[in-house]
Amino acid sequence: MKKKVWKKAAIDITAVIVVLVGYAAYSIWSFSMDNQLVRCDAAIVLGAAAKGNEPSPVFRERINHSIRLYEAGYVDKIIFTGGKSDGSTYAEAEAARKYAVERNVHSDDIYIETQSTITEENLEYADDIASEHNLDTFLIVSDPLHMKRAITMADHMGMTAYSSPTQSSAYETLQTKIPFFFRELFFYIGYLLSLPFR
């Protein structure tokens, strides 16, 4: 009898886990298509890799998207985020600023933070800069599958933030999308599980 009870409990727990993981996966995938084009004070561009003083293809698409938002009048300022990786001379945000200025974004309209190494830090340090400059509303820019986790973090920090995923991405084939999707699923669930302890 006891064995049957434990077996049923194990099945029930497994079913709950499957449902929760499935719901999280659906949330990430469906939210990736949500482009909330709202007039905001600034775009916050989440960092990605840079080689020397040149942004990686993934980061370049994020920067290009923020430039389009700036040119279309959706934002007045752009905040680039991202620190230095091991052995790098330039921070990701420094490479982004150089790239944007070369494409006619006024340098006075760009702010950078060069300390962050993870998404949560990108947002925290960008929010600190925003507070210094009286910026209150934000379009968060990153790859589509990254947006659910980023906006969840921003909401938890109390930021007034909207999702504006890149419309083109280096993650376009199934071969590149699927690993990125499962990585995001892992980190998104991990973040949700950590919230009660924050």
C-alpha positions as CSV (number, residue, x, y, z in Angstrom):
1,M,0.0,0.0,0.0
2,K,2.8,2.4,1.0
3,K,4.6,1.6,-2.2
4,K,1.5,2.5,-4.3
5,V,1.2,5.9,-2.4
6,W,4.8,6.8,-3.1
7,K,4.5,5.8,-6.7
8,K,1.4,7.9,-7.2
9,A,3.1,10.8,-5.5
10,A,6.1,10.5,-7.8
11,I,3.8,10.4,-10.8
12,D,1.9,13.5,-9.6
13,I,5.1,15.4,-8.9
14,T,6.5,14.5,-12.3
15,A,3.2,15.6,-14.0
16,V,3.4,19.0,-12.2
17,I,7.0,19.5,-13.2
18,V,6.2,18.7,-16.8
19,V,3.3,21.1,-16.8
20,L,5.3,23.9,-15.2
21,V,8.3,23.4,-17.6
22,G,5.9,23.3,-20.5
23,Y,4.2,26.5,-19.5
24,A,7.6,28.2,-19.0
25,A,8.7,27.1,-22.5
26,Y,5.4,28.3,-24.0
27,S,5.8,31.7,-22.2
28,I,9.3,32.2,-23.6
29,W,8.4,31.2,-27.1
30,S,5.2,33.2,-27.4
31,F,6.6,36.3,-25.6
32,S,9.5,36.3,-28.1
33,M,7.1,37.6,-30.8
34,D,5.8,40.5,-28.7
35,N,7.2,43.8,-29.8
36,Q,5.8,46.5,-27.5
37,L,6.6,49.7,-29.4
38,V,5.9,52.2,-26.7
39,R,7.4,55.7,-26.6
40,C,10.0,55.6,-23.8
41,D,12.8,57.6,-22.3
42,A,15.5,55.2,-23.3
43,A,16.4,51.8,-24.9
44,I,18.4,49.5,-22.7
45,V,20.5,47.2,-24.9
46,L,21.5,44.0,-23.2
47,G,25.2,43.1,-23.7
48,A,26.6,40.4,-25.8
49,A,30.1,39.6,-26.9
50,A,32.6,42.0,-28.5
51,K,35.9,41.2,-30.2
52,G,38.3,44.0,-29.6
53,N,36.3,47.2,-30.2
54,E,33.8,45.5,-32.6
55,P,30.5,44.0,-31.5
56,S,29.8,40.4,-32.2
57,P,27.1,39.6,-34.8
58,V,24.5,38.9,-32.0
59,F,25.3,42.2,-30.3
60,R,25.4,44.1,-33.6
61,E,21.8,43.1,-34.3
62,R,20.7,44.4,-30.9
63,I,22.6,47.7,-31.4
64,N,21.1,48.1,-34.9
65,H,17.6,47.6,-33.5
66,S,18.2,50.2,-30.8
67,I,19.4,52.7,-33.5
68,R,16.2,52.1,-35.5
69,L,14.1,52.8,-32.3
70,Y,16.2,56.0,-31.8
71,E,15.8,57.2,-35.4
72,A,12.1,56.4,-35.4
73,G,11.6,58.6,-32.2
74,Y,10.6,55.8,-29.9
75,V,13.5,56.7,-27.5
76,D,15.6,59.8,-26.8
77,K,18.5,57.9,-25.3
78,I,20.3,54.6,-25.6
79,I,21.9,52.8,-22.7
80,F,24.4,50.1,-23.8
81,T,25.4,47.5,-21.2
82,G,28.2,44.9,-20.9
83,G,31.6,44.7,-19.3
84,K,34.9,43.2,-20.4
85,S,35.3,39.5,-21.0
86,D,38.6,37.9,-20.1
87,G,41.5,39.4,-21.9
88,S,39.4,42.1,-23.6
89,T,40.7,45.7,-23.9
90,Y,37.3,47.1,-24.5
91,A,34.0,46.5,-22.7
92,E,31.0,45.4,-24.7
93,A,29.3,48.7,-24.0
94,E,32.3,50.7,-25.3
95,A,32.3,48.7,-28.5
96,A,28.5,49.4,-28.9
97,R,28.9,53.1,-28.3
98,K,31.6,53.3,-31.0
99,Y,29.5,51.4,-33.4
100,A,26.4,53.6,-32.8
101,V,28.3,56.9,-33.0
102,E,29.7,55.8,-36.4
103,R,26.1,55.4,-37.5
104,N,25.1,58.9,-36.5
105,V,23.7,58.4,-33.0
106,H,24.6,61.6,-31.1
107,S,27.2,60.8,-28.4
108,D,25.3,62.9,-25.9
109,D,22.3,60.5,-26.3
110,I,24.3,57.4,-25.4
111,Y,25.1,56.1,-21.9
112,I,27.1,53.1,-21.1
113,E,27.8,50.8,-18.1
114,T,30.9,48.6,-18.3
115,Q,30.7,46.4,-15.2
116,S,28.0,43.8,-15.9
117,T,28.6,40.2,-17.0
118,I,25.1,38.8,-16.8
119,T,21.5,39.9,-17.7
120,E,20.5,40.8,-14.2
121,E,23.5,43.1,-13.8
122,N,22.9,44.6,-17.3
123,L,19.5,45.8,-16.0
124,E,20.7,46.8,-12.5
125,Y,23.5,49.0,-13.7
126,A,21.5,50.4,-16.5
127,D,18.8,51.3,-14.0
128,D,21.4,53.1,-11.9
129,I,22.5,55.2,-14.8
130,A,18.8,55.9,-15.7
131,S,18.2,57.2,-12.2
132,E,21.1,59.6,-12.4
133,H,19.7,61.0,-15.6
134,N,16.0,61.0,-14.7
135,L,15.1,58.3,-17.2
136,D,12.0,56.4,-16.1
137,T,10.6,54.3,-19.0
138,F,12.5,51.8,-21.1
139,L,12.4,49.6,-24.2
140,I,14.5,46.5,-23.4
141,V,16.4,45.3,-26.5
142,S,17.7,41.8,-26.9
143,D,17.2,38.6,-28.9
144,P,13.6,37.4,-29.1
145,L,14.0,34.3,-26.9
146,H,15.9,36.3,-24.3
147,M,13.0,38.8,-23.8
148,K,10.8,36.9,-21.4
149,R,13.5,36.5,-18.8
150,A,14.8,40.1,-19.3
151,I,11.3,41.6,-18.8
152,T,10.6,39.4,-15.8
153,M,13.8,40.6,-14.2
154,A,13.0,44.3,-15.0
155,D,9.5,43.9,-13.6
156,H,10.9,42.4,-10.4
157,M,13.3,45.4,-10.1
158,G,10.3,47.8,-10.4
159,M,11.3,49.2,-13.7
160,T,8.7,50.4,-16.2
161,A,10.0,48.4,-19.1
162,Y,8.6,47.1,-22.4
163,S,9.8,44.4,-24.7
164,S,11.4,45.3,-28.1
165,P,13.2,42.2,-29.5
166,T,15.5,42.4,-32.5
167,Q,13.6,41.8,-35.7
168,S,16.6,40.0,-37.1
169,S,19.0,37.8,-35.2
170,A,22.1,35.6,-35.5
171,Y,19.9,32.9,-34.0
172,E,17.8,32.2,-37.1
173,T,18.2,28.5,-37.9
174,L,16.8,25.7,-35.8
175,Q,20.4,24.6,-35.2
176,T,21.1,27.9,-33.4
177,K,17.7,28.6,-32.0
178,I,17.1,25.3,-30.2
179,P,20.2,25.4,-28.0
180,F,19.5,29.1,-27.2
181,F,15.9,28.3,-26.4
182,F,16.8,25.5,-23.9
183,R,19.5,27.7,-22.3
184,E,16.9,30.4,-21.8
185,L,14.4,27.9,-20.4
186,F,16.9,26.7,-17.9
187,F,17.9,30.2,-16.8
188,Y,14.3,31.5,-16.7
189,I,13.1,28.6,-14.5
190,G,16.2,29.1,-12.3
191,Y,15.4,32.8,-11.9
192,L,11.8,32.1,-11.0
193,L,12.8,29.5,-8.4
194,S,15.2,32.0,-6.9
195,L,12.6,34.7,-6.4
196,P,11.3,33.6,-2.9
197,F,14.9,33.9,-1.6
198,R,15.6,37.4,-2.9
